[in-house]
Amino acid sequence: MLRVVGDIVDFLADQGKLDARVNTPKETFAQVREILDPLLNHLAPLSVEDIAEFKSWFGSGGPTKYLRRFQAALVECVDGFMPDGFDEWKANQEKQFNQESYSMINDIENHMKQDIRRRLQDRFRGTWIKDGVPKAVYARAESLRAEKQYEAPEGVTVDWWDCLYLIDYHSIMQQGSKALWDEIYDEAYTLPSDRKAGAWKSKLSWVVTLNEVRKKTHHSGGEAVTEEEYAFLQTLHSHFDLGGTGRND
């Protein structure tokens, strides 16, 4: 709390409202107290869960967690209040899930890439492309393959399957009838939470969600992955039995 008071004194000094070298302690506290009121209002309605979280902050990192939580409350309520280092800390916090999310998405995407192809080849044998892949998906991937092959070093062969986008797997698994879905995809690619979904194609909505989260982690300037999205990735990672969080082991 003393560090927060110090931040407030610095803030008031920057605004020309206070000079701790000149003002008496009583005068200083009177102005600091006005800034502290929003913090007290923030702490007053804390739930039992919030209080339990506060009490769990032990060790060397505990004071910093308290400080940042208090600073965040004041930043939200007091115009212009921005302690040194807070904006950088906030940016790091907002993207705290991105690194592990990046790894989990890679694991999931690589699994789908290998597993879906295997299932199609096992089912259709020599006609797996024609019978299992939408023509438009194949044509786009083959076009990209040709471009990459043209630029590839000598001896390197580019496979069109390696040119698929994540969202293409959504189209591939929707290719054909419900009977085909039930036969080769349903058991592995329907999440437990979607077992009672009405239409079979709606059981694949998670692929669309996954693709949207991927845009945040794999595209430059991507936004921060939310805690809810991170939990969603953990659910998928576990569903496909890909080992520990963010590791395909």
Buried (B, 14 or more C-beta within 10 A) or exposed (E): EEBBBEBBBBBBBEEEEBEBEEBEEEEBBEBBEEBBEBBEEBBEEEEEEEEEEBEEEEEEEEEEBBBBBBBBBBBEBBEEBBBEEBEEBBEEEEBEBBEBBBBBBBBBBEBBBEBBBEBBBEBBEEEBBEBBBBEEBBEBBEEBBEEBBEEEEEEEEBEBBEBBBBBBBBBBBBBBEEEBBEEBBBEEBBBEEBEEBEEBEEBBEBBEEBBEBBEBBBEEEBBBBBEEBBEBBBBBBEBBEBEEBBEBE
